[in-house]
Amino acid sequence: MAISFFKHRKKGETLEAQELLFQKPYIWLITISITTLNFLITYSLKNVSIHYLYFYVIDLITTYLIIVFYAYGIKVLNKKAPMQADFVKRVTYQFTLHTMSVVIFSILLNELLDNIFFKGERLSLSFSFYTQDTVVALVFILLFHCLYLGLYLLSVKKNPLEENPKKIKVLQGMAHKLVDLNDIICIYTALGNTYVMDGNYNRFVSEKTLGEFEELVSYRFFRANRQFLVTMAIIDSYKSAENGKVELFLNADKIIDLSKSIYVSRGKASSFRAWLNMK
């Protein structure tokens, strides 16, 4: 069973490269590989017995649960410190707070399973466990960080902030029209409707909500507030506003009912500036 911490994807949609680490069969390959390598490092196999198979199964379960916990931490980081917003901040959190939480969870889990299956006689509170096994676990966690972040950087390099052209269905009067997402410069809501604007300032009505668009579009778009998804093409200029907000001045003269300026909230201001720096 695959770990389902990441948002559900519709049939035909692909996962981000780094998210594949937590999907079958990759999660099982990683679990078995780490368990086997750790087993070979930890135990001497000169006098192999049936007990070693028992140990291996317990270690396999332990490794899988640690990876599940690791993935949960990644989900939290993706929400609180997304990589596309501030990569340095994300890496810092991942290599410090996330690493510490996984190490602590690993220790507690090993202690728990040791007391359940071995009555605390295998490793509980042993000096070798905290000076050897825990250090090995830390090394694996750091290597996993590098693998996860490396896959992200490779995917960004391969497809830098742009997605393959996709078309969406919109309404133009009474007729349906297909508009390329790469031609859209702004998506916003007004009077209960969702509007899509292309580079020629043609405005169309869409049946999709702004939230649905946010999952569909690429990093070329930024969710400025509850009403607007903007691109660089629609922004004429910006300035700092009161209470830590950012005021965006839009190229919207040709759209009568579109605000000439909108605000990015204080909570999103740093993410907005980071988004600008990615361009």
C-alpha positions as CSV (number, residue, x, y, z in Angstrom):
1,M,0.0,0.0,0.0
2,A,1.4,3.4,-1.0
3,I,1.7,6.2,1.5
4,S,-1.2,8.6,0.8
5,F,0.1,11.7,2.6
6,F,0.4,13.7,-0.6
7,K,-2.7,15.2,-2.3
8,H,-4.7,12.9,-4.5
9,R,-3.9,13.0,-8.2
10,K,-6.5,12.3,-10.8
11,K,-5.9,9.4,-13.2
12,G,-3.4,10.3,-15.8
13,E,-1.6,13.0,-13.7
14,T,2.0,12.4,-12.7
15,L,3.5,12.8,-9.3
16,E,6.4,15.1,-8.6
17,A,9.7,13.2,-8.9
18,Q,10.5,13.5,-5.2
19,E,7.0,12.3,-4.2
20,L,7.6,9.0,-6.0
21,L,9.9,8.0,-3.1
22,F,6.8,7.4,-1.0
23,Q,4.8,5.5,-3.6
24,K,5.0,1.7,-4.3
25,P,7.1,0.0,-5.5
26,Y,9.8,2.6,-4.6
27,I,9.0,2.8,-0.9
28,W,9.4,-1.0,-0.6
29,L,12.6,-1.0,-2.5
30,I,14.0,1.8,-0.3
31,T,12.7,0.0,2.9
32,I,14.3,-3.3,1.9
33,S,17.5,-1.7,0.8
34,I,18.0,0.4,3.9
35,T,17.0,-2.5,6.2
36,T,19.4,-4.9,4.5
37,L,22.3,-2.5,4.5
38,N,21.7,-1.6,8.1
39,F,21.4,-5.3,9.0
40,L,24.7,-6.1,7.4
41,I,26.4,-3.1,9.2
42,T,24.9,-3.9,12.6
43,Y,25.1,-7.7,12.9
44,S,27.9,-10.2,12.5
45,L,26.7,-13.0,10.2
46,K,29.3,-15.5,11.2
47,N,26.9,-17.5,13.3
48,V,23.6,-17.1,11.4
49,S,20.5,-18.6,13.1
50,I,16.8,-18.5,12.6
51,H,16.7,-15.6,15.1
52,Y,18.3,-13.3,12.5
53,L,15.3,-13.7,10.2
54,Y,13.1,-12.6,13.1
55,F,15.3,-9.7,13.7
56,Y,15.3,-8.8,10.1
57,V,11.4,-8.8,9.9
58,I,11.2,-6.5,13.0
59,D,13.8,-4.2,11.5
60,L,11.9,-4.1,8.2
61,I,8.7,-3.0,10.0
62,T,10.7,-0.4,12.0
63,T,12.3,1.0,8.8
64,Y,8.9,1.2,7.0
65,L,7.3,3.1,10.0
66,I,10.2,5.5,10.1
67,I,9.8,6.3,6.4
68,V,6.1,6.8,7.0
69,F,6.9,9.3,9.7
70,Y,9.5,10.9,7.5
71,A,6.9,11.3,4.7
72,Y,4.5,12.9,7.2
73,G,7.1,15.4,8.1
74,I,7.7,16.2,4.5
75,K,3.9,16.8,4.1
76,V,4.0,19.3,6.9
77,L,7.1,21.0,5.4
78,N,5.4,21.2,2.0
79,K,2.6,23.1,3.6
80,K,4.6,25.3,6.0
81,A,7.7,25.9,4.0
82,P,7.2,25.0,0.3
83,M,10.4,24.6,-1.7
84,Q,9.2,26.7,-4.6
85,A,8.6,29.6,-2.2
86,D,11.9,29.7,-0.3
87,F,14.3,26.8,-1.0
88,V,17.0,27.9,1.5
89,K,14.5,28.1,4.3
90,R,13.0,24.7,3.4
91,V,16.4,23.0,3.3
92,T,17.3,24.5,6.7
93,Y,14.1,23.2,8.3
94,Q,14.5,19.8,6.6
95,F,18.1,19.3,7.8
96,T,17.5,20.5,11.3
97,L,13.9,20.2,12.8
98,H,12.8,17.4,10.5
99,T,16.0,15.4,11.0
100,M,15.7,15.8,14.8
101,S,12.1,14.7,14.8
102,V,12.8,11.6,12.7
103,V,15.8,10.6,14.9
104,I,13.7,11.0,18.1
105,F,10.9,9.0,16.5
106,S,13.4,6.3,15.5
107,I,14.7,6.0,19.0
108,L,11.3,5.9,20.6
109,L,10.0,3.4,18.0
110,N,13.0,1.1,18.5
111,E,12.6,1.2,22.2
112,L,8.9,0.4,22.0
113,L,9.3,-2.5,19.6
114,D,12.3,-3.8,21.6
115,N,10.1,-3.9,24.7
116,I,7.2,-5.5,22.9
117,F,9.1,-8.2,21.0
118,F,12.3,-8.7,23.0
119,K,11.3,-7.6,26.5
120,G,13.9,-4.8,26.3
121,E,16.8,-7.2,26.2
122,R,17.9,-6.6,22.6
123,L,18.9,-3.0,22.5
124,S,16.9,-1.0,25.0
125,L,19.0,1.7,26.6
126,S,22.1,0.0,25.4
127,F,25.3,2.0,24.8
128,S,25.9,0.5,21.4
129,F,22.4,1.4,20.2
130,Y,22.9,5.1,20.9
131,T,26.5,5.3,19.7
132,Q,26.2,3.1,16.6
133,D,22.6,2.4,15.5
134,T,21.4,5.9,16.0
135,V,24.3,7.4,14.2
136,V,23.7,5.0,11.3
137,A,20.1,6.0,11.3
138,L,21.1,9.7,11.2
139,V,23.4,9.1,8.2
140,F,20.5,7.4,6.3
141,I,18.2,10.3,7.1
142,L,20.7,12.8,5.8
143,L,21.2,10.7,2.6
144,F,17.5,10.5,2.2
145,H,17.2,14.3,2.5
146,C,19.9,14.6,-0.3
147,L,18.0,12.2,-2.5
148,Y,14.7,13.9,-2.0
149,L,16.0,17.4,-2.6
150,G,18.2,16.2,-5.5
151,L,15.1,14.8,-7.3
152,Y,13.3,18.1,-6.8
153,L,16.2,20.1,-8.2
154,L,16.4,17.8,-11.2
155,S,12.7,18.1,-11.9
156,V,12.9,21.9,-11.7
157,K,15.9,22.0,-14.0
158,K,14.2,19.7,-16.5
159,N,10.9,21.7,-16.4
160,P,11.8,25.2,-15.1
161,L,8.7,26.6,-13.6
162,E,6.6,25.8,-16.7
163,E,4.3,23.0,-17.4
164,N,3.6,21.3,-20.7
165,P,0.9,23.1,-22.7
166,K,-2.6,22.2,-21.5
167,K,-5.9,23.5,-22.6
168,I,-8.9,24.2,-20.5
169,K,-12.5,24.6,-21.4
170,V,-14.0,28.1,-20.9
171,L,-17.1,29.9,-21.9
172,Q,-17.1,32.8,-24.5
173,G,-20.7,34.0,-24.6
174,M,-22.8,30.9,-25.2
175,A,-19.9,29.0,-26.9
176,H,-17.3,26.7,-25.4
177,K,-13.7,27.6,-26.2
178,L,-10.3,25.9,-25.4
179,V,-7.7,28.1,-24.0
180,D,-4.0,27.2,-23.5
181,L,-2.9,27.5,-19.9
182,N,0.4,29.0,-21.0
183,D,-1.6,31.9,-22.6
184,I,-3.4,32.8,-19.3
185,I,-2.0,35.7,-17.4
186,C,-4.6,36.0,-14.6
187,I,-7.4,34.0,-13.0
188,Y,-9.7,35.7,-10.5
189,T,-13.2,35.6,-8.9
190,A,-15.8,38.3,-9.0
191,L,-19.6,38.2,-8.2
192,G,-19.5,34.5,-7.7
193,N,-17.9,33.7,-11.1
194,T,-14.4,32.6,-12.0
195,Y,-12.7,34.6,-14.8
196,V,-9.8,33.6,-16.9
197,M,-7.8,36.3,-18.8
198,D,-5.4,35.6,-21.6
199,G,-2.4,37.7,-22.8
200,N,-4.7,39.7,-25.2
201,Y,-6.9,40.7,-22.2
202,N,-9.7,38.5,-23.5
203,R,-11.8,37.4,-20.5
204,F,-13.6,34.1,-20.3
205,V,-15.8,32.4,-17.7
206,S,-14.8,29.1,-16.2
207,E,-16.7,26.5,-14.3
208,K,-13.6,25.7,-12.2
209,T,-13.0,27.3,-8.8
210,L,-9.9,29.2,-8.0
211,G,-8.8,26.4,-5.7
212,E,-9.1,23.9,-8.6
213,F,-7.0,26.2,-10.8
214,E,-4.3,26.5,-8.1
215,E,-3.8,22.7,-8.3
216,L,-3.8,22.7,-12.1
217,V,-1.5,25.6,-12.9
218,S,2.3,25.8,-12.7
219,Y,4.7,27.9,-10.6
220,R,4.2,30.6,-13.2
221,F,1.1,31.6,-11.1
222,F,1.1,33.0,-7.6
223,R,-2.0,32.9,-5.3
224,A,-2.0,36.5,-4.2
225,N,-5.2,36.2,-2.1
226,R,-8.6,34.6,-2.0
227,Q,-9.6,36.2,-5.3
228,F,-6.5,36.2,-7.5
229,L,-4.0,33.9,-9.2
230,V,-1.6,36.2,-11.0
231,T,1.4,35.9,-13.3
232,M,4.3,38.4,-13.9
233,A,2.5,39.5,-17.1
234,I,-0.4,41.0,-15.2
235,I,1.7,42.8,-12.7
236,D,2.8,46.3,-13.6
237,S,4.5,47.2,-10.3
238,Y,4.3,46.6,-6.6
239,K,5.2,48.3,-3.3
240,S,5.2,47.5,0.4
241,A,1.9,48.4,2.1
242,E,0.8,48.8,5.7
243,N,0.8,45.9,8.1
244,G,3.4,44.0,6.1
245,K,1.2,43.6,3.0
246,V,2.3,44.1,-0.6
247,E,0.2,46.1,-3.0
248,L,0.3,44.9,-6.6
249,F,-0.6,47.3,-9.4
250,L,-2.1,45.4,-12.4
251,N,-2.1,45.9,-16.1
252,A,-5.9,46.0,-16.1
253,D,-6.9,49.1,-17.9
254,K,-8.7,47.1,-20.6
255,I,-10.9,45.2,-18.0
256,I,-13.5,47.6,-16.6
257,D,-14.5,45.6,-13.5
258,L,-11.0,44.4,-12.6
259,S,-9.3,46.2,-9.7
260,K,-6.3,48.4,-10.6
261,S,-4.5,47.1,-7.5
262,I,-4.7,44.2,-5.2
263,Y,-3.0,43.2,-1.9
264,V,-0.9,40.2,-1.0
265,S,-1.4,39.5,2.7
266,R,1.3,39.8,5.3
267,G,1.5,36.0,5.6
268,K,2.2,35.6,1.9
269,A,4.4,38.6,1.4
270,S,7.7,36.7,1.9
271,S,6.5,33.9,-0.4
272,F,5.6,36.5,-3.1
273,R,9.1,38.0,-3.0
274,A,10.6,34.6,-3.2
275,W,8.4,33.8,-6.2
276,L,9.6,37.0,-7.9
277,N,13.2,36.0,-7.3
278,M,12.6,32.7,-9.0
279,K,11.8,34.5,-12.3
